[in-house]
Amino acid sequence: YISDSATGGYGGSTSAAGDLFVYGGQYEQASYPTSYIPTYGTSQTRSGDSCLLINGSSLPTAYPFTIFSELKVVDNNEEYTAFSFLYDASSSNYYALQYAGSSNQWQINSRPNGVSQTITASAAISQESNKVIGVFESGGMKLFVNGQKLTETTNELAAFNPNIQDLLIGQLRVLGDLGIRNTTKQLAVFNTALTDSECIALTSI
């Protein structure tokens, strides 16, 4: 273990040749430790960040609404879910935005009562970082990706399901679709339909 007052401390071990193998280094520049986990002499494990909000009281309860997500597409051949706004985390009643690895295209899905209305972007998206928005209105859906409006529909959506009140981040369902899990950098929900210009600005890289 090496330490000085200017740079903080690092844990490590040395070989016979005197080399230092460092691991787990961290330096806090602020006046207080933002990532400090007190152990009080015992082993401690940090709890995982929650990826779902169940029975959220501030989530949308009717049309229109908008959901924004930023995430990485690491493998273009895999399936990714930006978000799923649904009823019962194991059900098939939801609104979702997903990336289809088979075609490298994003798609937006309205399925509040078990019947899907899906629109798929005509353009393939392969870049790693993606900012995506789904706008859901009673008269249709819009899909925005990385500063572009990729597609929309003016077909009337099925009635909003009042039981829909769970929000999953980076996955479609909790119990099913075990292979569709991905890291999400940020997510925001709006209880209104953002304008096209607002969606373009928000998803610009």
Secondary structure, DSSP 8 states (H G I E B T S, - for coil): -EEETTTEEEEEEE-TT--EEEES-----SSS-TT----TTS---------EESS-TTS--SS-EEEEEEEE---TTS-EEEEEEESSTTSS-EEEEEEETTTTEEEEEEETTS--EEEE-SS----SEEEEEEEEETTEEEEEETTEEEEEE-S------TT--EEEESBS-SSS-TT-B--EEEEEEESS---HHHHHHHH--
